[in-house]
Amino acid sequence: MRKLLFIAVLLPLLAAGGWWYFHERSLPAGPFYREYAYITNGKSNTVTVIDLRTFQPVRTLSVGAEPTGVTANPKRNEIYVVNAGSSDVSVIDAEQNKVVATIGVHGRPYFIDVAPDGSRAYVANSGSANVSVLDLDHRTVATTIRVGAGPGLARVSPDGSTVVVTNRADSTVSLIDTARLTVHSVIAVCMNPEDIAILPDSTKAFISCSVPGQVASIDLKRDKLLALLDVGKSPVSLALKPDGGELITCNFGADSISIIETTPNEVLSSSLIGSQPVRAVVSLDNSRLYVSNFGANSIAVYDIDIGKVIAVLTVGAHPDALALSQSQNYLLVLNSGSGDVAVIQKRKPKKLEPSEYALLTIIPVGMQPNQIVVKSFLLTKPVADER
């Protein structure tokens, strides 16, 4: 469903490179700064690379078959793409924007996450009931760990000690000890566990379960189910505030979001947000929630402090995955139905700009885009030609 999954009239100034001038002023100065968005195009077998200094696509990279998950290494300038159809992972050198390695894994990999120290990655192989552990220094598979049936996601805790795996087909969660690379606990949760959010202090994990409309809270220090929280119908994804105090669920079947207070494991409120909300992201200052309404072709901007929607912007067809730029001034919206990325700008309103948010541009990518990740960095070596 989620995999089925959009310029404004600024005219001559922008056509002549005005975007670069206004946007670059908010970024670190110097010729060695780079900021790219990487989009997996599931039906094109490609990754589109967008330069966020100019909002122009700079590369289309051929990867494996049916690319789905994508993530960035926090310690090195590399991007990793999971190819579900060819059961492998493509390694992209972000400085050169080219594929430099391919690592074979097991059947139907869907998701990848990287350890905080950047040395390992964990790939959930949904068709093989296991997780591949990748040695990123040597670009090889270090080991393969058996988990439950139909693993969807494998997410690493912020302290790097635990990998939480949702086993969709048997309604369990596997907890992997990263020091020993073994499963140390299997916890029964609710039906169809999907998304995972882990608190910044690594003490708790929250799991969305789409079938019963619940979120499971798990104590990661005692390997124990703490609570099953009733939210809206079909909670398909989770967004955690950076401070860890509140968790937001996107209730696809209820057209709503629910806000959970993470310390006492309590549902604080639920609010209508738009038709079929599917993904959300919270700003780094914990103040704004951005929600993609898959069924309404729109983005809702929710002010967390006052508890209400303050803006709704029309984008492309079936908006899905979201990402914020390094400056937090640009929201990237992946439109799975129209095969493009909408860029929404956050600005200080002026006389002729009454709204704080505006659609800046729409950038074509490939067919059935799935996921997006942003990587900002300084070059470590000269690059002759990015184009």
VEXTOR-450541 format. One record per residue (C-alpha): residue in three letters; y, x, z. Coordinates in pm, whole numbers, padded with zeros to 5 digits, always signed. Layout:
# residues N
ALAYXZ...
//
This chain:
# residues 387
MET+00000+00000+00000ARG+00249+00261+00107LYS+00145+00481-00183LEU+00239+00208-00436LEU+00465+00224-00372PHE+01713+00451-00695ILE+02638+00659-00898ALA+02870+00570-00796VAL+03194+00590-00995LEU+03329+00930-00899LEU+03365+01029-01266PRO+03515+01351-01403LEU+03539+01545-01077LEU+03173+01494-00995ALA+03058+01546-01351ALA+03234+01880-01344GLY+03064+01992-01026GLY+03271+01814-00762TRP+02960+01729-00560TRP+02902+02097-00505TYR+03257+02150-00380PHE+03261+01870-00125HIS+02902+01911-00006GLU+02896+02290+00014ARG+03186+02287+00259SER+02954+02134+00522LEU+02685+02400+00478PRO+02661+02763+00590ALA+02879+02980+00373GLY+02743+03253+00148PRO+02544+03296-00171PHE+02209+03336+00006TYR+02188+02989+00161ARG+01942+02745+00003GLU+01856+02384+00080TYR+01595+02200-00123ALA+01410+01871-00111TYR+01048+01869-00225ILE+00897+01541-00350THR+00528+01486-00423ASN+00473+01270-00735GLY+00127+01117-00694LYS+00076+00994-01050SER+00245+01288-01221ASN+00054+01563-01038THR+00385+01736-00978VAL+00641+01827-00716THR+01009+01779-00795VAL+01248+02030-00636ILE+01603+01906-00579ASP+01887+02145-00491LEU+02078+01974-00210ARG+02385+02188-00271THR+02431+02023-00611PHE+02204+01714-00596GLN+02034+01825-00915PRO+01660+01871-00984VAL+01598+02239-01043ARG+01222+02254-01091THR+00920+02037-01162LEU+00611+02217-01039SER+00257+02137-01149VAL+00026+02113-00851GLY-00319+01958-00799ALA-00432+01602-00867GLU-00270+01316-00672PRO-00037+01508-00442THR+00032+01315-00122GLY+00142+01497+00196VAL+00399+01776+00196THR+00543+01987+00476ALA+00748+02302+00533ASN+00663+02610+00734PRO+00911+02644+01025LYS+00883+03024+01029ARG+00861+03124+00665ASN+01002+03000+00337GLU+00691+02817+00220ILE+00603+02456+00136TYR+00251+02310+00147VAL+00134+02022-00072VAL-00187+01826-00015ASN-00361+01717-00336ALA-00591+01424-00257GLY-00750+01406-00602SER-00843+01773-00634SER-00912+01833-00263ASP-00687+02134-00227VAL-00351+02253-00095SER-00080+02408-00313VAL+00138+02678-00154ILE+00496+02690-00286ASP+00721+02992-00236ALA+01054+02820-00158GLU+01263+03123-00253GLN+01119+03133-00603ASN+01019+02766-00620LYS+00684+02836-00774VAL+00323+02776-00676VAL+00181+03103-00545ALA-00162+02997-00414THR-00413+02713-00403ILE-00646+02663-00106GLY-00956+02447-00143VAL-01031+02204+00140HIS-01262+01900+00173GLY-01270+01548+00031ARG-00954+01336-00009PRO-00707+01532+00204TYR-00410+01317+00291PHE-00185+01489+00544ILE-00090+01841+00652ASP+00094+01975+00955VAL+00193+02331+01047ALA+00172+02492+01390PRO+00508+02575+01555ASP+00449+02950+01511GLY+00388+02903+01137SER+00051+03078+01139ARG-00183+02783+01082ALA-00190+02447+00911TYR-00417+02150+00978VAL-00533+01921+00698ALA-00691+01581+00763ASN-00964+01524+00502SER-00999+01146+00490GLY-01310+01148+00272SER-01500+01411+00469ALA-01446+01318+00836ASN-01311+01664+00915VAL-00999+01876+00954SER-00949+02200+00763VAL-00773+02475+00960LEU-00575+02701+00725ASP-00490+03064+00799LEU-00146+03080+00639ASP-00118+03458+00666HIS-00422+03504+00442ARG-00404+03164+00265THR-00764+03085+00344VAL-00962+02823+00537ALA-01022+02964+00886THR-01265+02690+00988THR-01349+02322+00942ILE-01367+02090+01244ARG-01569+01770+01249VAL-01373+01463+01370GLY-01416+01086+01340ALA-01449+00870+01030GLY-01161+00840+00785PRO-00911+01078+00946GLY-00563+00997+00823LEU-00328+01228+01008ALA-00362+01552+01202ARG-00044+01632+01395VAL+00021+01945+01604SER+00185+01910+01945PRO+00523+02086+01987ASP+00369+02341+02223GLY+00100+02419+01964SER-00190+02362+02202THR-00332+02035+02067VAL-00393+01869+01731VAL-00403+01489+01745VAL-00615+01327+01471THR-00622+00954+01395ASN-00965+00838+01277ARG-00887+00516+01092ALA-01244+00407+01022ASP-01376+00424+01379SER-01062+00337+01581THR-01054+00665+01771VAL-00835+00967+01821SER-00977+01322+01824LEU-00798+01589+02027ILE-00845+01945+01902ASP-00796+02248+02128THR-00613+02496+01903ALA-00716+02800+02110ARG-01087+02727+02071LEU-01064+02526+01748THR-01297+02259+01883VAL-01265+01888+01959HIS-01234+01862+02337SER-01196+01485+02359VAL-01244+01166+02158ILE-01048+00863+02281ALA-01108+00504+02174VAL-00776+00337+02094CYS-00694+00029+01883MET-00813-00073+01535ASN-00683+00119+01235PRO-00495+00400+01410GLU-00246+00552+01168ASP+00081+00725+01252ILE+00128+00974+01537ALA+00432+01069+01744ILE+00415+01338+02014LEU+00678+01384+02285PRO+00881+01708+02276ASP+00719+01823+02602SER+00370+01763+02455THR+00263+01540+02744LYS+00203+01218+02549ALA+00104+01101+02204PHE+00175+00755+02063ILE-00047+00605+01793SER+00039+00306+01574CYS-00246+00062+01506SER-00172-00169+01214VAL-00447-00430+01256PRO-00381-00550+01614GLY-00007-00482+01606GLN-00022-00231+01888VAL+00084+00120+01984ALA-00148+00331+02198SER-00007+00573+02455ILE-00225+00877+02530ASP-00189+01129+02812LEU-00250+01465+02642LYS-00285+01655+02970ARG-00560+01430+03108ASP-00709+01313+02775LYS-00666+00951+02876LEU-00555+00625+02718LEU-00257+00506+02924ALA-00160+00178+02761LEU-00187-00047+02458LEU+00158-00185+02381ASP+00205-00502+02178VAL+00474-00465+01910GLY+00524-00652+01582LYS+00270-00726+01312SER+00142-00423+01117PRO+00325-00128+01277VAL+00273+00122+00997SER+00491+00412+01110LEU+00667+00563+01410ALA+01002+00739+01455LEU+01072+00930+01775LYS+01424+01001+01898PRO+01471+01380+01914ASP+01525+01360+02289GLY+01188+01186+02324GLY+01323+00898+02531GLU+01255+00617+02288LEU+01007+00548+02011ILE+01070+00311+01719THR+00795+00129+01531CYS+00832-00011+01179ASN+00653-00347+01187PHE+00579-00400+00818GLY+00432-00748+00857ALA+00698-00876+01096ASP+01011-00750+00915SER+01115-00590+01241ILE+01139-00277+01450SER+01030-00241+01812ILE+01180+00007+02056ILE+00950+00160+02317GLU+01071+00346+02624THR+00833+00641+02635THR+00832+00731+03006PRO+00721+00396+03149ASN+00537+00291+02830GLU+00737-00029+02792VAL+00850-00224+02487LEU+01224-00265+02539SER+01311-00487+02243SER+01229-00598+01892SER+01485-00666+01617LEU+01468-00804+01265ILE+01559-00518+01031GLY+01470-00623+00675SER+01179-00713+00451GLN+00869-00498+00508PRO+01013-00197+00693VAL+00788+00099+00619ARG+00951+00427+00733ALA+01227+00535+00969VAL+01409+00850+01075VAL+01646+00915+01367SER+01954+01137+01345LEU+01954+01456+01552ASP+02223+01319+01785ASN+01990+01026+01872SER+02253+00770+01764ARG+02142+00633+01426LEU+01815+00497+01295TYR+01759+00473+00919VAL+01489+00231+00803SER+01349+00184+00451ASN+01284-00183+00373PHE+01005-00165+00117GLY+01020-00536+00031ALA+01400-00562+00008ASN+01476-00245-00193SER+01727-00147+00074ILE+01804+00085+00363ALA+01916-00047+00700VAL+02134+00167+00927TYR+02079+00075+01292ASP+02315+00191+01566ILE+02085+00274+01856ASP+02362+00278+02117ILE+02487-00075+02044GLY+02151-00211+01927LYS+02245-00363+01590VAL+02234-00305+01216ILE+02570-00170+01100ALA+02500-00124+00728VAL+02254-00229+00458LEU+02253-00039+00129THR+02067-00130-00188VAL+01863+00155-00333GLY+01575+00170-00584ALA+01243-00013-00601HIS+01016+00001-00296PRO+01192+00262-00081ASP+00947+00452+00134ALA+00972+00804+00277LEU+01303+00930+00419ALA+01458+01267+00502LEU+01795+01385+00632SER+01980+01687+00502GLN+02043+01984+00730SER+02401+01867+00789GLN+02282+01511+00872ASN+02547+01381+00628TYR+02301+01286+00354LEU+02000+01056+00371LEU+01737+01102+00100VAL+01541+00788+00014LEU+01223+00817-00187ASN+01182+00507-00407SER+00812+00479-00481GLY+00842+00190-00728SER+01119+00329-00949GLY+01024+00697-00931ASP+01353+00833-00801VAL+01542+00950-00494ALA+01857+00778-00370VAL+02115+00990-00186ILE+02319+00806+00076GLN+02628+00978+00210LYS+02759+00941+00566ARG+03133+00998+00575LYS+03452+00927+00768PRO+03593+00609+00613LYS+03931+00634+00443LYS+04167+00366+00314LEU+03973+00296-00003GLU+03636+00367+00162PRO+03589+00097+00425SER+03222+00175+00486GLU+03085+00476+00670TYR+02791+00489+00427ALA+02776+00487+00047LEU+02520+00543-00226LEU+02618+00878-00378THR+02365+00923-00657ILE+02014+00845-00777ILE+01793+01132-00898PRO+01487+01067-01120VAL+01169+01238-01005GLY+00808+01162-01109MET+00565+00874-01110GLN+00469+00718-00775PRO+00645+00961-00543ASN+00479+00974-00201GLN+00644+01212+00043ILE+00955+01423+00085VAL+01045+01727+00295VAL+01369+01924+00323LYS+01376+02300+00368SER+01696+02496+00439PHE+01696+02874+00470LEU+01858+03205+00388LEU+01705+03413+00112THR+01504+03714+00223LYS+01494+03867-00124PRO+01704+03840-00442VAL+01614+03565-00687ALA+01714+03628-01046ASP+01724+03271-01176GLU+01651+02950-00987ARG+01665+02740-01298
//
